[in-house]
Amino acid sequence: MKRQASALTFIVVLLFSTLAGAMLTNLVWGNFGPMTPPELPTPIYIREDGSIEGGAGALQRTGNIYTFLRDINETVEIQKDNIILYGNGFKLKRPPEVEMQDFWSGGTGWYPSILISTRKNVTIQNIEFGACHTCIKVENSSKITIVQNKMHNSGTGVYMIYCADSGIIGNEILNSSGTGLFILFSSYLNIAYNSISGTGWNGVWVSISDSTITRNDFTNNTNIGLYLYGDNKNNRIFENNFIDNDEGLCFMPTGTGSCFNNTLINNYWSNRRVEIVNADEFNSVDPAPLASPISTSFDPSLFNLPLLTPNASPAPNADAEPNSELYTTTLAIASVITVAIVGIGLLVYFKKRKH
């Protein structure tokens, strides 16, 4: 009798342990998912010779301009230099939901809807991204222009690493679950006229040098609007709006990097003392803040953009290389304005100290 009771007890314990183990395994998997991303549909390739592979009926080529002809839910991988990818009023959406099941959402840079690697002189323009994991990933590239795109309800807007001489201009990045712009180990960038709001983590997270950040809206971002983490030096940060972020701007030196020689002046802060954190000297940070928000509307007529309009055929004269003056022009204007602003700001600052 005792043996039967013991056996029954053992069986019950074994069944309970098995059930609990299955529940625990499912709970862990549901929270973290696989450590590498599962396979997705075959990408659309723009090959080095200019040919389009995959995505039947998705893109039309006219010279160096590749235009959307329908909504796309595959990754577009660009393997050719000197091209323009134009959205033409269509959407680039995340892969089918069945492919995303049990996927850990923390893989920054995973599942880029557009992938640009070791390329130069590529323009991404007028694309509406819908709930993508990573809208655009750029690595080891130069003279990349990301302009007039809408990135809504995605994980990360732009993930950029080891890039130079590039511009992220006039984009609308709203309600990202992670970070709007995540940019590492890059230099000579122009980040301007972007609206970045409602992110679940940081609006912009950068480790950059010799770059300009101007005329952006950092609004209502959880955690930090603009996060300068690690090695950030010789950057110009002026005429931006920092409004209702948990923290507007944060300097964070690390053991392997440093944050120095950055010009921060003439920005608007909804609450200055809360908005600027981890600064060595409060008065050395933005000595002449703006009294009210500044206009950040992007005017394409100020730049030499291709003559393209939504739902229209590409311009017939499309064989010339994309013009990289968008970055150069804005950087030149920004440099002149920075010199003037710094001079005026310092005069105001020292005048106040005398009084």
ChimeraX attribute file (.defattr): number of C-alpha atoms within 10 A of each C-alpha:
attribute: neighborCount
match mode: 1-to-1
recipient: residues
	/A:1	6
	/A:2	7
	/A:3	8
	/A:4	9
	/A:5	10
	/A:6	11
	/A:7	12
	/A:8	12
	/A:9	12
	/A:10	12
	/A:11	12
	/A:12	12
	/A:13	12
	/A:14	12
	/A:15	12
	/A:16	12
	/A:17	12
	/A:18	12
	/A:19	12
	/A:20	12
	/A:21	12
	/A:22	12
	/A:23	12
	/A:24	12
	/A:25	11
	/A:26	13
	/A:27	12
	/A:28	11
	/A:29	14
	/A:30	14
	/A:31	12
	/A:32	13
	/A:33	17
	/A:34	12
	/A:35	10
	/A:36	10
	/A:37	16
	/A:38	12
	/A:39	9
	/A:40	14
	/A:41	11
	/A:42	12
	/A:43	18
	/A:44	21
	/A:45	19
	/A:46	22
	/A:47	14
	/A:48	11
	/A:49	9
	/A:50	17
	/A:51	11
	/A:52	18
	/A:53	15
	/A:54	14
	/A:55	16
	/A:56	8
	/A:57	10
	/A:58	17
	/A:59	23
	/A:60	16
	/A:61	17
	/A:62	15
	/A:63	17
	/A:64	21
	/A:65	26
	/A:66	22
	/A:67	25
	/A:68	23
	/A:69	19
	/A:70	15
	/A:71	18
	/A:72	22
	/A:73	21
	/A:74	23
	/A:75	24
	/A:76	23
	/A:77	19
	/A:78	23
	/A:79	19
	/A:80	21
	/A:81	24
	/A:82	19
	/A:83	25
	/A:84	23
	/A:85	24
	/A:86	25
	/A:87	28
	/A:88	23
	/A:89	17
	/A:90	19
	/A:91	19
	/A:92	24
	/A:93	20
	/A:94	23
	/A:95	19
	/A:96	12
	/A:97	7
	/A:98	8
	/A:99	14
	/A:100	17
	/A:101	11
	/A:102	16
	/A:103	18
	/A:104	16
	/A:105	16
	/A:106	15
	/A:107	16
	/A:108	17
	/A:109	22
	/A:110	18
	/A:111	24
	/A:112	24
	/A:113	25
	/A:114	22
	/A:115	21
	/A:116	22
	/A:117	18
	/A:118	15
	/A:119	19
	/A:120	22
	/A:121	20
	/A:122	26
	/A:123	25
	/A:124	20
	/A:125	24
	/A:126	23
	/A:127	25
	/A:128	21
	/A:129	29
	/A:130	18
	/A:131	21
	/A:132	23
	/A:133	28
	/A:134	28
	/A:135	31
	/A:136	26
	/A:137	24
	/A:138	22
	/A:139	19
	/A:140	16
	/A:141	22
	/A:142	23
	/A:143	26
	/A:144	25
	/A:145	26
	/A:146	22
	/A:147	24
	/A:148	21
	/A:149	22
	/A:150	21
	/A:151	28
	/A:152	24
	/A:153	20
	/A:154	24
	/A:155	28
	/A:156	34
	/A:157	37
	/A:158	25
	/A:159	23
	/A:160	23
	/A:161	22
	/A:162	16
	/A:163	25
	/A:164	24
	/A:165	22
	/A:166	27
	/A:167	27
	/A:168	23
	/A:169	26
	/A:170	25
	/A:171	24
	/A:172	20
	/A:173	26
	/A:174	21
	/A:175	24
	/A:176	28
	/A:177	22
	/A:178	26
	/A:179	30
	/A:180	34
	/A:181	23
	/A:182	22
	/A:183	21
	/A:184	21
	/A:185	17
	/A:186	24
	/A:187	24
	/A:188	22
	/A:189	26
	/A:190	26
	/A:191	24
	/A:192	27
	/A:193	24
	/A:194	25
	/A:195	23
	/A:196	28
	/A:197	27
	/A:198	24
	/A:199	31
	/A:200	19
	/A:201	20
	/A:202	29
	/A:203	35
	/A:204	24
	/A:205	21
	/A:206	20
	/A:207	21
	/A:208	27
	/A:209	23
	/A:210	18
	/A:211	24
	/A:212	26
	/A:213	22
	/A:214	24
	/A:215	24
	/A:216	27
	/A:217	26
	/A:218	27
	/A:219	23
	/A:220	22
	/A:221	29
	/A:222	21
	/A:223	18
	/A:224	28
	/A:225	33
	/A:226	25
	/A:227	20
	/A:228	21
	/A:229	19
	/A:230	20
	/A:231	20
	/A:232	26
	/A:233	20
	/A:234	17
	/A:235	21
	/A:236	22
	/A:237	22
	/A:238	25
	/A:239	26
	/A:240	27
	/A:241	26
	/A:242	27
	/A:243	22
	/A:244	19
	/A:245	26
	/A:246	16
	/A:247	24
	/A:248	30
	/A:249	26
	/A:250	19
	/A:251	19
	/A:252	17
	/A:253	16
	/A:254	11
	/A:255	7
	/A:256	7
	/A:257	14
	/A:258	17
	/A:259	21
	/A:260	14
	/A:261	13
	/A:262	17
	/A:263	19
	/A:264	21
	/A:265	23
	/A:266	23
	/A:267	24
	/A:268	22
	/A:269	25
	/A:270	18
	/A:271	14
	/A:272	18
	/A:273	11
	/A:274	14
	/A:275	20
	/A:276	20
	/A:277	17
	/A:278	11
	/A:279	14
	/A:280	9
	/A:281	7
	/A:282	13
	/A:283	10
	/A:284	13
	/A:285	16
	/A:286	23
	/A:287	19
	/A:288	21
	/A:289	18
	/A:290	18
	/A:291	11
	/A:292	11
	/A:293	16
	/A:294	16
	/A:295	13
	/A:296	18
	/A:297	14
	/A:298	19
	/A:299	9
	/A:300	14
	/A:301	7
	/A:302	10
	/A:303	16
	/A:304	13
	/A:305	16
	/A:306	17
	/A:307	10
	/A:308	17
	/A:309	14
	/A:310	15
	/A:311	13
	/A:312	11
	/A:313	13
	/A:314	22
	/A:315	14
	/A:316	10
	/A:317	11
	/A:318	17
	/A:319	13
	/A:320	11
	/A:321	15
	/A:322	21
	/A:323	20
	/A:324	21
	/A:325	15
	/A:326	21
	/A:327	23
	/A:328	19
	/A:329	15
	/A:330	20
	/A:331	23
	/A:332	11
	/A:333	10
	/A:334	20
	/A:335	14
	/A:336	11
	/A:337	14
	/A:338	22
	/A:339	13
	/A:340	11
	/A:341	17
	/A:342	19
	/A:343	12
	/A:344	13
	/A:345	18
	/A:346	15
	/A:347	14
	/A:348	13
	/A:349	16
	/A:350	11
	/A:351	10
	/A:352	9
	/A:353	8
	/A:354	6
	/A:355	5
